[in-house]
Amino acid sequence: MDDQPTLTATRIEAGRLLLRKGRDDDGEGLIETQTDERVRRFLGGPRAQAEVRATVATVGAATLLVADGCYIAADRESDDMLGVVTLSPRDPELPGHVSEGGGELELSYVFRARAWGKGYATEACRALLRCAAEQLADQPIVIVTQTANLAALRLADRLGFAQLGTFEQFDAEQVLASARLGTFLPQ
Ligand SMILES: CC(C)(COP(=O)(O)OP(=O)(O)OC[C@H]1O[C@@H](n2cnc3c(N)ncnc32)[C@H](O)[C@@H]1OP(=O)(O)O)[C@@H](O)C(=O)NCCC(=O)NCCS
């Protein structure tokens, strides 16, 4: 799946949220998602606050979040960053693929702890996948998350992803889940 087309939208309407590209004033939100123990529990643990703060100050949050397919999920009213949703090719060198050769688009989601339990992540992911389904060819999308990450698995399930199996990565059991992009087109 080389030279795969990527999402070109810069703003995506998402119900109570707006998906937009990252800005430098998302710095505090980005630092929180990298350093909060609760958020990083299944993502390798919290990163050192001073290190992350220095990187954000030097490089800038907008640059750190600039990758194709990476969107800030912002509160529609306040425009505050609630989380980050990303749809980008999974590294073919990593385990966890459904296509020969790998490189499938992988959905990932990370929200600030204060934004959990409100349905925001479901809303943001559905909007991102719908936009991708309207722009890109039908293809399998994957989610990879630790078996122990029950909130992430419930979210994958709500979105309609089927669990295909498990594998080991980062010394933990991971679930591979997949859905066809075409299923997110508006009915
Ligand atoms: C994974 C993660 C985004 C899930 O967040 P979440 O808040 O559970 O998911 P949603 O925003 O979709 O909210 C759904 C929950 O809100 C509840 N809810 C409350 N009000 C709601 C509303 N108005 N609409 C929909 N759901 C609502 C739902 O019942 C559901 O609760 P449940 O899972 O206990 O049944 C979050 O746990 C997280 O950021 N974790 C850290 C990062 C991480 O591990 N990411 C996974 C890597 S891929």
The ligand as a Tripos MOL2 file, in Angstrom:
@<TRIPOS>MOLECULE
LIG
   48    50     1     0     0
SMALL
NO_CHARGES

@<TRIPOS>ATOM
      1 C1         -9.7600    5.1260   24.6020 C.3       1 LIG1
      2 C2        -10.4940    6.3660   25.0580 C.3       1 LIG1
      3 C3        -10.3930    7.4550   23.9810 C.3       1 LIG1
      4 C4        -11.9620    5.9870   25.2740 C.3       1 LIG1
      5 O1        -12.6230    7.0870   25.8620 O.3       1 LIG1
      6 P1        -14.1500    6.9480   26.3480 P.3       1 LIG1
      7 O2        -14.4900    8.1840   27.0460 O.co2     1 LIG1
      8 O3        -14.3320    5.6510   27.0700 O.co2     1 LIG1
      9 O4        -14.9510    6.8040   24.9780 O.3       1 LIG1
     10 P2        -16.1040    7.7670   24.4390 P.3       1 LIG1
     11 O5        -15.6390    9.1650   24.4220 O.co2     1 LIG1
     12 O6        -16.5960    7.1970   23.1850 O.co2     1 LIG1
     13 O7        -17.2010    7.6730   25.5760 O.3       1 LIG1
     14 C5        -17.9650    6.4900   25.7270 C.3       1 LIG1
     15 C6        -18.4050    6.3610   27.1380 C.3       1 LIG1
     16 O8        -19.1210    7.5420   27.5170 O.3       1 LIG1
     17 C7        -20.4370    7.2010   27.9500 C.3       1 LIG1
     18 N1        -21.3000    8.3450   27.6140 N.ar      1 LIG1
     19 C8        -21.7240    9.2720   28.5190 C.ar      1 LIG1
     20 N2        -22.4350   10.2300   27.8890 N.ar      1 LIG1
     21 C9        -22.4990    9.9000   26.5760 C.ar      1 LIG1
     22 C10       -23.1020   10.5030   25.4310 C.ar      1 LIG1
     23 N3        -23.7810   11.6600   25.5140 N.pl3     1 LIG1
     24 N4        -22.9450    9.9010   24.2260 N.ar      1 LIG1
     25 C11       -22.2600    8.7360   24.1310 C.ar      1 LIG1
     26 N5        -21.6660    8.1250   25.1830 N.ar      1 LIG1
     27 C12       -21.7760    8.7090   26.4070 C.ar      1 LIG1
     28 C13       -20.7400    5.8960   27.2540 C.3       1 LIG1
     29 O9        -21.7060    5.1400   27.9340 O.3       1 LIG1
     30 C14       -19.3740    5.1980   27.3050 C.3       1 LIG1
     31 O10       -19.1210    4.6560   28.5600 O.3       1 LIG1
     32 P3        -18.6410    3.1120   28.7140 P.3       1 LIG1
     33 O11       -17.4710    2.8910   27.7980 O.co2     1 LIG1
     34 O12       -18.2870    3.0310   30.1520 O.co2     1 LIG1
     35 O13       -19.7870    2.2850   28.2970 O.co2     1 LIG1
     36 C15        -9.9070    6.9050   26.3940 C.3       1 LIG1
     37 O14       -10.0490    5.9060   27.3870 O.3       1 LIG1
     38 C16        -8.4410    7.2970   26.2930 C.2       1 LIG1
     39 O15        -8.0980    8.3700   25.7820 O.2       1 LIG1
     40 N6         -7.5330    6.4320   26.8130 N.am      1 LIG1
     41 C17        -6.1130    6.7200   26.8320 C.3       1 LIG1
     42 C18        -5.4790    6.5970   25.4700 C.3       1 LIG1
     43 C19        -5.5740    5.1780   24.9230 C.2       1 LIG1
     44 O16        -5.3060    4.2180   25.6260 O.2       1 LIG1
     45 N7         -5.9260    5.0830   23.6290 N.am      1 LIG1
     46 C20        -6.0590    3.8070   22.9450 C.3       1 LIG1
     47 C21        -4.9650    3.6360   21.9570 C.3       1 LIG1
     48 S1         -5.6120    3.1480   20.3400 S.3       1 LIG1
@<TRIPOS>BOND
     1     1     2 1
     2     2     3 1
     3     2     4 1
     4     2    36 1
     5     4     5 1
     6     5     6 1
     7     6     7 2
     8     6     8 1
     9     6     9 1
    10     9    10 1
    11    10    11 2
    12    10    12 1
    13    10    13 1
    14    13    14 1
    15    14    15 1
    16    15    16 1
    17    15    30 1
    18    16    17 1
    19    17    18 1
    20    17    28 1
    21    18    19 ar
    22    18    27 ar
    23    19    20 ar
    24    20    21 ar
    25    21    22 ar
    26    21    27 ar
    27    22    23 1
    28    22    24 ar
    29    24    25 ar
    30    25    26 ar
    31    26    27 ar
    32    28    29 1
    33    28    30 1
    34    30    31 1
    35    31    32 1
    36    32    33 2
    37    32    34 1
    38    32    35 1
    39    36    37 1
    40    36    38 1
    41    38    39 2
    42    38    40 1
    43    40    41 1
    44    41    42 1
    45    42    43 1
    46    43    44 2
    47    43    45 1
    48    45    46 1
    49    46    47 1
    50    47    48 1
@<TRIPOS>SUBSTRUCTURE
     1 LIG1         1 GROUP 0 **** ****
